[in-house]
């Protein structure tokens, strides 16, 4: 791309299945990157190198199952991360450690069963909105503790897609072991 003044780049719906290292090098001014609705399942560790000002990253509706440590090392300016509607069953909380400015995280529509929320929230003091609906959360008591931890830290987890049918805590479905 050379050095570019792009503020937004939308390459959604392009059947992309990989992003190479340094793919966005030279996009120094990029603030919003939308890679949603592709067939991405992993990133090379240097894929986001050069994105020193990116604030919004949309990875929704791809085929991610997890993320490697180092994936987000070059995106410390992110305030919004959307990883909804993937196949994510587990996230090592440390993967998001570099995202100290994260304000909004969308994790809806994955296969998450558990999250070490105390560790996660300790890394993200600025988090104010966290969508965690439509996952496979195991243990309704555990989910109640997670939601209480969010409430205590004034993190909004309310979304339109709440479901009050079946086992749930405040409209978020849970499953007993």
N, C-alpha and C positions, 0 to 999 in steps of 0.2 A: 504493500500500500504506500510505501514511502512515508513521508511525514504528512499527515492529513489533519484537516480541521473538522472532520466528522464529529458530531455530537451524539448521533444515534445511528446504529446499524442494525437493521432487521433482516436476518437471513433465516427466518422461520419458514416452515413448509418447503424445504429444499431437498429432502431425502439425504441429508448429510449423515454419514456414518462415522466420520472421524474428523478431528481437528488436530492438525500437526503442531509441533512445537513452533513457537514464534509466529503463529498464523496471524496474529493481530499486531505484530511489531510495527511501529510507526504510527499507530492510531493513538497518538499521545493525548488527544482531546476527547476521545470517546467517553461518554458518560452513561450511555444505555446500549446494551447488547442483548438482542433477542435471538436465541437459538432454539426456540420452542418448536414442537411438532416436526422433529427430524427423527433420525434413527440412531442418535448418539448413545453410546453405552460406556464410554470412558474418555478421559483426556490424557494426553501426554503432559508430564509435569510442567513443561514450559509453555503450554498452550496459551496461557493468559499473560505471559511475559510481555511487558510493554503497555499494559492497560493500567497505567498508574493513576488514572482519574475516574475509572469506571465506578458508577454508583448503583446501577441497576443491571442485574444479570438474570435473564429469564431462560431457564433450562427445562421448562415444563413440557410434559408429553413427549418424552424421549424413552430410552430403554435403560436408564441408569439403574444399577443395583446397589452401588456404593460409590464412594469417592476415596481416592488415595490421599494419604498425608502429603501435603505439598501442593495439591491441586489448586488451592485458593491462596497460596503464598504471595502471589503478585496482585491480589485484588483487595488489599487492606482498606481501600476507600469505599467498598460496597456498603450501601445502606439497605438495599433490597435484594433478596435472593429468592427466586421462585423455582423450586424443584418439585413442584406438584405433578401428580399423574405420571409417575415413573414406577419402577419396580423395587424401590428402596426398602429393604427389610431391616437394615441395621446401619447405624451411623456411629463411627467412633467420634465422640464429641470433640476430640482434639483436631479433627480434620477442619473444623470451622474456627479453630483458635485464632488464625490471623485476621478474622473478620470482626475486629473490635468495634467497628462503627456500625455494625448491623442493627437496623431498626425494625425491619420487617422480614419475616421468614415464612414462606408458604411451603408446607410439607404435606398438604392435603392429597388424598388419593394415592397413597403408597401402601406398603405392606409392613409398616413399622409396628413392632410389638412392644418395644421398650425403649426408653431414653433415660440416661442418667441426667435428670433435669437439674440437680443441684450443681453438678460440674458444668453443664451446658449454660445455665443461667449465670454462673460466676464468670464465664468467659464473655458474656454479652450483656453488660450492664445497661446498654442503651436500647436493648430490645423492647419494643412497645406493642408489636403486633405479631402473633404467632398462630398461623392457621394449621391445625393438626387434625382436622376432621377426616373421616373416611380412611382410617387406617385400621390395623388389627390389634389395637391396644389390649394387652393381656392383663387382666385383673382390674376390676372396677375400683377397688380400694386404692390401688396404686395410681390409677388415673385421677381419682379424686385428690390425692396428694399432689400430683403434678399440676392440676388445675388450681389448687390452692396456692402452690408455690408461684404460679404465674400471677394470680390475683394479688398476693402479698407484694409482689414486685411491680404491680400495676401494669401487667402485660395483658393486652386485650386478645383473647382467644375466641371471641364470639364471631361467628360467620353465619351467612344465610343458610348454609347447607347442614344445619343441625338436624339431628334425627332423634325424635323422642319415642320412637317405636322400638321395642326390644330393650335389652340392657344398654344403659347409657348413663353418663354422668354429665349433667347440664347440657344434654343434647349431643354429646360426643359418644359414639358407640364404643362399647368395651366388651370384652369376652372373658369369661371366667376360664381358668386354666383347664 
